[in-house]
Amino acid sequence: MLSRITDLSSSPKGKWLVIALWVALAAVVIPLSPTLADVTDNSSANFLPEGAETTRVQELVEERFPSSTTPAIVVFLSEDGLSEDERAIADDLGQWALSEDAPEEIDPSQVVSIYTAPQAAEGLVSEDGTTMTMVIGIGGDPNGDDFLEAVEAIREQVADPPPGVDIAVSGPGGLILDLISVFETIDVFLTLVTAGLVLVLLIMIYRRR
């Protein structure tokens, strides 16, 4: 039985059938396979001994402050200096973040700008008036889809700034989204390279027969 299978797979028609089956299998398996972000956890506690003080502190923080957030820092920049109207973009963004239209992961109590916290204006605006920052706290698992979608929603809100103004969403929230996006791209690239290598090896093996 085994010899019949090997003879069939090594025949002129059989070898192409085997390659076609491998390609079809890859086409089905690749979309269903988990991404790197789905099977990894980058929490610092995973790299520390169970009894380490840092691990116990992190567990205590998660237990007593379950609503802890990860900040997304919105940076506003104008080389000519931010005008009052340009600074008001932060007010509009803050109003959106506090509204029902914003993702549930955004914590209204963690939206900090010159409008929600005027007393912090000195620390949010540069001395020359060209740069201003705003902090938006996002709850949930930083590796989760809801968290990443919340960061993307913030970026969509500031995707069309007025001429002369640059707006970027950075900080831990923006960095996490960018890193995961890069790793997802790498996942696809490595999968395609691996599939291509297997295909080339199969062709080389069967051509020698």
N, C-alpha and C positions, 0 to 999 in steps of 0.2 A: 504493500500500500504506500509506504513512504517513498519507495523508489519510483512509483508511478507519479507521485506528486512532484518529486524533484525533476523527473524527466519532463513533465508537463511545464514546470516553471522555467526550465532551461531551454525549451524549444523556441524557435524563432517567434512564434505567436505568443507563447506562454510568458516570455520575459517581459513583453510589453504589457501583458495583462497584469503581471505582478506589479510593475511600475505604476500602472493606472490605479490599482487597488491601494498602493501606498499613498499616492497623491490624493485619492478620494478620502482615505482615512485621515490624512493630515487636514484636509479641508473641513472635516467634521469635528476633529478633536481640538484643533487650535482655537476656534472661537469659544469652545466650552471650557478650555483650560483656565485656571486662575492666574491672575497677574501677580507680579512680585509683591505689590502692596496688599493683596488679599491674604498672602501666606506668611507675611513677616510682621513683626511688631518691634518698632524702633524705640520703645520706651527704655529710658536709661536704667530702670529697675531690673531689666532682663540681663544686664551686664554686671550686676553686683551680687555679692553673696546674700542669701536670704536674710541673714541676721545683721547685715550692715546697717549702720545708723541712717545712711541716706535712704536705704530701702524702707526702713520703718517710718521715716519722716514722710516720704512720698505716699505711703499707704495711709498714714494718719491724715495727711492733707486731703486725699481723695475721699476719706471717710467723713471728715468733718466739714469739708467744703466741696460737696459734690457738684456745685454749679461753677466751679473754677473754669475760666475761659482761656483761650489762646488769642492773643491780640493780632489783629491785622492793622498795620500802620499805613495810613494813606498820606502820601507826600504830595504837596502842591508846590510847584516851582514856576517862577516867572523871573527871567533875568532882569526885567525892568522894574521889578517890585510888584507885589500882589496888590491890586486895587481892592476897594471895598466890595465891588461887585464880584471880583474873582474870589475873594475870601468867602463870599456868601455861598459859593458852591459847597463849602463844607457844611453850611447851615442846611442847604437842601439835602445833602447826603445824610446828615444827622436826622432830619425830619423823616426821610425815607426809612432809615434804620430803626426809628422808633414806631413806625407805622405797622399796620397789619400786612402790608405788602412785602415786608422784609422777611427773610427766612426765619423760622422759629429759633434757629441756633444762635442768632444774634441776641446778645444780652443787652437790653435797653439801659441797664444800670452801668454798663461798661462802654458806653459811647462817650468819648471825651474829645471835645473840641473847644475852640475859643468861645463858642456859643453855649455849649452845655456846661462848661467849666471856665467862666471868664477869669477866675482867679489864677488859672494855670496858663493864661495867654502868654506870659513871658517865656515859659518853657516850651510853648508850642510854635512860636514864631521866631525866626532868626532875627538877629540884631539889625541886619540890613533890609529886612522885610521882603526878601526874595523867596523865602522858603517857609512853609507852614506844614505842620503835621496834625494828624487826627487819628485817634485810636478807637478801634471798634473791636470789642471782645466777642469771640465766637465760642460757644460751648460745644460739647460733644467730643467724640473721638477724632483727633486730628487726622487719622488715617481713614475715617469713614466718608462715605459718599456725601452725606448731608453737610458735613463740615466743608468739604471741598466745594460743593455747590454754593454754599454761603459765600465763600471767598470769591468765586466766579461771579456771583450776583453783585457783589460790591464793585468788582472791576467793570461789570457791564454798566453800572450806574455812572461811572466816570470815564467811560470809553470815548466820549466825544467832547473833550474840553474846548474852551474858546481858544482862538488863535493866540499864540504867545504864552500859553500856559501848558505845562506838562504835569500830568497826574499819574502817579504809580501807586499800586497797592503792594506793599512790601511787609517787612516784619516777619515774625514767625509764621503767621497765617499764609502770607504770600509765598514765603520760601518753601513751606511744606507743599503747597499746590504745585509750584514749579518743579520741585524735586520729584514728586510722584509722577508728574506729566513726563518728565525726562525718562524715568525708569520704565514707564509704560511704553514709551517709544523704543527703548532699548529691548524690552521684552519682545515686541513685534519683530524688531530687526534680527535679534538672535534666533527667534523661531524660524524666520524665513531663511536665514543663513543655514541653520541646521537642516531644515527640510531640503534646501538646495544641495547641501553636501551629501545627504543620504541619497538623493536622486542621482547625483553624479556618480557616486560609488556603485549604485545598483546598475547604472548603464555600463560602467566600466567592467563590472564583474560579469554581466551577461553577454557583453560583446566578446569577451575572451572565450566563451564557451562555444 
